[in-house]
Amino acid sequence: MAPSRFTLAVSAIAFIAVMMGSGLVHAQVSGGDEIPGQKNQASRDLDVKIRFCRQLMLDQNFAGAADMLELLYENYPGNPTVVGMLVQCYDKLQLYDKAEEIIRRHLTQYPDNFNFLLLYAEILARQGRVNQAATAYLRAAADIPLNNLARYQLIVQSMVTEGLGEVAIVFIDSLRSETADSSLFALQRGTVLERQKRYDSAAAEFYSKLDDTARVGNEAEKKLLALLSFGESEPAAETYILTQADLFRQPRALKILSTHYLKSGQYEKAFEFTISRDSLQGPDGRSMETFMRSCHEHRLYDQAVRTGDYLFGRRDSAAVRDDVYLIYGDALTHLGRFEEAIAVYEKLYAITRQRRFQADALYRIGTIYLDNLSDFDRALIYLDSVETFYGANPAYLTALVIRPLCYVRKGELKQARAELEELKSRPIDGIYKERAQYSLALVHFYQKQIDSAQAALSRLLVDFPRGMYVNDAVRLLFIVQQAQSNQQLLYDYSNALLFLERRMVDSAVIRLNLMAESQDQSLADLALYELAIVSLAHADTLKGMEYIDLLARDFPESYYVPYALRTKADYLSTLVDQKDRAREIYRHLLENFPNFPFISEVRQQVRKLEGATGSS
């Protein structure tokens, strides 16, 4: 390329001064001229030493690598591998003057080496010599053909990385003029504008690349979502997108707005833009399904159901993916619309050709009857169907270990125990065997066979030291040990757990109150904690808070106090006028219980509350 091509860029860059950036584009180097045939001994020795230096650099020993590379450089001053590695070491050690000198020497011998021309510009930028760096970048670009955009991208990206934003903008604009491409290097130009807080202009750059079907389009989408996620840039980015004439012909832009409004709680807008995108994509589009999945993943079950109602009301049942039925049914279940959920699963079972979805549909119907409708005999029918006809499917193993629970809920503990004992001998996967073993230990405990329960729990800890039920097993063993001298206390707790499992809440509360009021206070703190959890689970928040306050007052050293306080704070954080109290409790937990397993979640809650306070 003739130098005159960038005359305007050079004159503009001469007046630019910006902060020094970071990052180093490393030359893709190889050894010197290859020797035909087998390498001689000197060449092999050089390769060994280079590999050793490279290992030192991987170990972050840049000073040691530099010492050895300096010796190699004396003998091989023209070897680009040695030169490149030595420059990298000097760069890491911030010995920029040495790096600059080495590159100058190399360019004297190889003035057209693009990689070293680029390295030279970066080293100058590292030293804050912006005008000289800008000139060096232009020198690297001087002879590049206009159609070699890959090399121009290396230059532009390097300018942006090194913090020469204004230099990059002038350079990009000159290239756009030469190529008549007004969106050339839009991602890089937009990134610079974003750093300069020119958010509307940055949004314009990113928006121009949404039609790109390759990586650039995906990256532009992420950039716009990031602008919309940041409070300072959100208004400008949102306004820009909403005012584009082609918005409703641009499915990616509609997707961005839908995602943004969903995350920010503006569900009506999110739904509307999803409908617009779905209409644009036609009957084969999957935007409504994607939106429904996203709502479900964020536990926005009412929005997932609303989307499902729209989707199933306008699309033929066979055109909807099988997994969407599962999402729809699960969302309905979470909203307590059990009969409708069962109807969805029955529809899936009738139309799907895939056995795994048939099995899953039957299993989910069974669990609704088990967990929500308390029709245990009907639950057994569906679980038996899965076990009988779908042995090669994932739902089969889950049905196996869930089935005994039906008998527990019915109060038929002997039958539940027999089935769990039989499961122990089956060659089933570890996670299912662990669940069966833990369930068997609980049945022993329900039957007041305390020694057998202890033995089963201890065995679980040996067989599954990192299993899902280890914490539960340790907790129950600890409770048994605490009350081992008072059989009646253990029997009361056994009955309370069994009544809770059987959904006989009033009976469970009676037993827990007996424990809390017993002269033997060994398990009184546990009883108060369980009473708080039960009360909150059944919407008696006032009683739940009273139990937590009693626990914290009468048993301040109890293991359950931090868990109870966290539960109280979680509840208070949902009340508009109690967020300050919630934050105080969270801070108390952070200061006094820093090693408890829930502490990272507490930190997130504090940040969330402080962010909400700041935004208000």
GIURTA-V919205 format. One record per backbone hydrogen bond with DSSP energy under -1.0 kcal/mol. NH is the residue of the N-H (numbers start at 1). CO is the residue of the C=O. E is the energy in kcal/mol with one decimal. If there is no record, write none. Layout:
# GIURTA-V919205
nh = [NH,NH]
co = [CO,CO]
e = [E,E]
This chain:
# GIURTA-V919205
nh = [5,6,7,10,11,12,13,14,15,16,21,22,29,44,45,46,47,48,49,50,51,52,53,54,55,56,57,58,59,60,61,62,65,66,67,68,69,70,71,72,73,74,76,79,83,84,85,86,87,88,89,90,91,92,93,94,95,96,99,100,101,102,103,104,105,106,107,108,109,110,113,117,118,119,120,121,122,123,124,125,126,127,128,129,130,133,134,135,136,137,138,139,140,141,144,148,149,152,153,154,155,156,157,158,159,160,161,162,163,164,165,168,169,170,171,172,173,174,175,176,177,178,179,180,184,186,189,190,191,192,193,194,195,196,197,198,199,202,203,204,205,206,207,208,209,210,212,218,219,220,221,222,223,224,225,226,227,228,229,234,237,238,239,240,241,242,243,244,247,249,250,254,255,256,257,258,259,260,261,262,263,264,265,266,267,270,271,272,273,274,275,276,277,278,279,280,281,282,285,290,291,292,293,294,295,296,297,298,299,300,301,304,305,306,307,308,309,310,311,312,313,315,319,320,326,327,328,329,330,331,332,333,334,335,336,337,338,341,342,343,344,345,346,347,348,349,350,351,352,358,359,360,361,362,363,364,365,366,367,368,369,370,371,372,373,375,379,380,381,382,383,384,385,386,387,388,389,390,393,396,398,399,400,401,402,403,405,406,408,409,410,411,412,413,416,417,418,419,420,421,422,423,424,426,428,433,434,435,436,437,438,439,440,441,442,443,444,445,446,447,448,449,450,453,454,455,456,457,458,459,460,461,462,463,464,467,473,474,475,476,477,478,479,480,481,482,483,484,486,490,491,492,493,494,495,496,497,498,499,500,501,502,503,504,505,508,509,510,511,512,513,514,515,516,517,527,528,529,530,531,532,533,534,535,536,537,538,539,540,541,544,545,546,547,548,549,550,551,552,553,554,555,558,561,564,565,566,567,568,569,570,571,572,573,574,575,578,582,583,584,585,586,587,588,589,590,591,592,593,596,599,602,603,604,605,606,607,608,609,610,611,612,613,614,615,616]
co = [2,3,4,6,7,8,9,10,12,13,162,161,27,40,41,42,43,44,45,46,47,48,49,50,51,52,53,54,55,57,56,60,61,62,63,64,65,66,67,68,69,70,72,76,79,80,81,82,83,84,85,86,87,88,89,91,90,94,95,96,97,98,99,100,101,102,103,104,105,106,110,113,114,115,116,117,118,119,120,121,122,123,125,124,128,129,130,131,132,133,134,135,136,137,141,145,147,148,149,150,151,152,153,154,155,156,157,158,160,159,163,164,165,166,167,168,169,170,171,172,173,174,175,176,181,183,185,186,187,188,189,190,191,192,194,193,197,198,199,200,201,202,203,204,206,207,209,214,215,216,217,218,219,220,221,222,223,224,225,230,233,234,235,236,237,238,239,241,244,246,247,250,251,252,253,254,255,256,257,258,259,260,262,261,265,266,267,268,269,270,271,272,273,274,275,276,277,278,282,286,287,288,289,290,291,292,293,294,296,295,299,300,301,302,303,304,305,306,307,308,309,311,316,317,322,323,324,325,326,327,328,329,330,331,333,332,336,337,338,339,340,341,342,343,344,345,346,347,348,354,355,356,357,358,359,360,361,362,363,364,365,366,367,368,368,369,375,376,377,378,379,380,381,382,383,384,385,386,390,393,394,395,396,397,398,399,402,403,404,405,406,408,407,411,412,413,414,415,416,417,418,419,420,423,426,429,430,431,432,433,434,435,436,437,438,439,440,441,442,443,445,444,448,449,450,451,452,453,454,455,456,457,458,459,460,464,469,470,471,472,473,474,475,476,477,478,479,481,483,486,487,488,489,490,491,492,493,494,495,496,497,498,500,499,503,504,505,506,507,508,509,510,511,512,513,523,524,525,526,527,528,529,530,531,532,533,534,536,535,539,540,541,542,543,544,545,546,547,548,549,550,551,555,558,560,561,562,563,564,565,566,567,568,569,571,572,575,578,579,580,581,582,583,584,585,586,587,588,589,593,596,598,599,600,601,602,603,604,605,606,607,608,609,610,611,612]
e = [-2.0,-1.5,-1.6,-2.7,-2.0,-2.0,-2.6,-1.6,-1.4,-2.1,-2.7,-2.4,-1.2,-2.1,-2.7,-2.2,-2.2,-2.1,-2.3,-2.6,-2.3,-2.1,-2.5,-2.5,-2.0,-2.1,-2.2,-2.1,-1.8,-1.7,-2.8,-1.3,-2.0,-2.5,-2.1,-1.7,-2.7,-2.4,-1.1,-1.9,-2.8,-1.5,-2.5,-1.5,-2.4,-2.7,-2.4,-2.4,-2.5,-2.1,-2.2,-2.5,-2.5,-2.4,-2.2,-1.2,-3.1,-1.1,-2.0,-2.8,-2.0,-2.3,-2.3,-2.5,-2.2,-2.1,-2.7,-1.7,-1.2,-2.6,-1.6,-2.0,-2.3,-2.1,-2.2,-1.7,-2.0,-2.5,-2.0,-2.1,-2.3,-1.0,-1.7,-2.0,-1.6,-2.5,-2.9,-2.1,-2.2,-2.5,-2.0,-2.0,-2.1,-1.5,-1.5,-1.8,-1.6,-1.4,-2.5,-1.6,-1.9,-2.7,-3.1,-2.0,-2.5,-2.3,-2.7,-2.6,-1.2,-2.6,-1.3,-2.4,-2.3,-2.3,-2.4,-3.0,-2.7,-2.0,-2.0,-2.6,-2.0,-2.0,-2.7,-1.6,-1.3,-1.3,-2.3,-3.0,-2.0,-1.9,-2.3,-2.5,-2.0,-1.6,-1.7,-2.8,-1.2,-2.2,-2.7,-1.9,-1.9,-2.3,-2.9,-1.6,-1.6,-1.7,-1.2,-1.3,-2.5,-2.5,-2.1,-2.0,-2.4,-2.3,-2.2,-2.2,-2.1,-2.1,-1.2,-2.2,-2.3,-3.0,-2.5,-2.3,-2.3,-2.6,-1.4,-1.5,-1.6,-2.2,-1.6,-1.9,-2.2,-2.3,-2.3,-2.4,-2.7,-2.6,-2.7,-2.0,-2.3,-2.0,-1.2,-2.5,-1.3,-2.3,-2.7,-2.3,-2.5,-1.6,-2.2,-2.2,-2.1,-2.6,-2.6,-1.8,-2.0,-1.3,-1.9,-2.5,-2.6,-2.2,-2.3,-2.3,-2.4,-2.2,-2.8,-1.8,-1.7,-3.2,-1.3,-2.3,-2.5,-2.2,-2.4,-2.4,-3.0,-1.9,-2.9,-3.1,-1.3,-1.2,-1.8,-1.3,-1.2,-1.9,-2.7,-2.9,-2.4,-2.4,-2.2,-2.1,-2.3,-1.3,-1.7,-2.6,-1.3,-1.9,-2.6,-2.0,-1.9,-2.3,-2.5,-2.1,-2.3,-2.5,-1.8,-1.8,-2.5,-1.8,-2.8,-1.9,-2.4,-2.1,-2.5,-2.6,-2.0,-2.2,-2.2,-1.7,-2.0,-1.9,-3.4,-2.0,-2.2,-2.3,-2.0,-2.2,-1.5,-1.8,-2.5,-2.7,-1.7,-1.9,-2.4,-2.5,-2.4,-1.9,-1.6,-1.5,-1.3,-2.5,-1.9,-1.7,-1.7,-2.2,-1.4,-1.3,-1.7,-2.7,-1.5,-1.1,-2.6,-1.3,-1.9,-2.8,-2.2,-2.2,-2.1,-2.6,-1.9,-1.8,-1.2,-1.4,-2.0,-2.3,-2.9,-1.6,-2.3,-2.5,-2.5,-2.6,-2.1,-1.9,-2.1,-2.2,-2.3,-2.0,-2.9,-2.1,-1.6,-2.7,-1.4,-2.2,-2.6,-2.4,-2.4,-2.4,-2.6,-2.3,-2.0,-1.8,-1.3,-2.8,-2.9,-1.9,-2.5,-2.8,-2.3,-2.3,-2.3,-2.3,-2.1,-2.4,-2.2,-2.3,-1.8,-1.0,-1.8,-1.5,-2.3,-2.7,-2.4,-2.8,-2.7,-2.5,-2.7,-2.2,-2.8,-2.4,-2.4,-1.9,-1.3,-3.3,-1.0,-1.8,-2.6,-1.9,-1.7,-2.4,-2.4,-1.9,-1.8,-2.3,-2.1,-2.4,-2.3,-2.1,-2.8,-2.6,-2.1,-2.3,-2.6,-2.5,-2.5,-2.3,-1.2,-1.6,-2.9,-1.2,-2.2,-2.6,-1.8,-2.3,-1.9,-2.4,-2.4,-2.4,-2.5,-2.0,-3.0,-2.1,-2.0,-1.0,-2.6,-3.0,-2.3,-2.1,-2.3,-2.7,-2.5,-1.8,-2.7,-2.4,-1.5,-1.8,-1.5,-2.1,-2.5,-2.0,-2.0,-2.5,-2.4,-2.1,-2.3,-2.4,-2.2,-2.3,-2.6,-1.4,-2.0,-1.6,-2.2,-1.8,-2.0,-2.3,-2.5,-2.3,-2.6,-2.8,-2.4,-2.1,-2.2,-2.4,-2.3,-1.4]
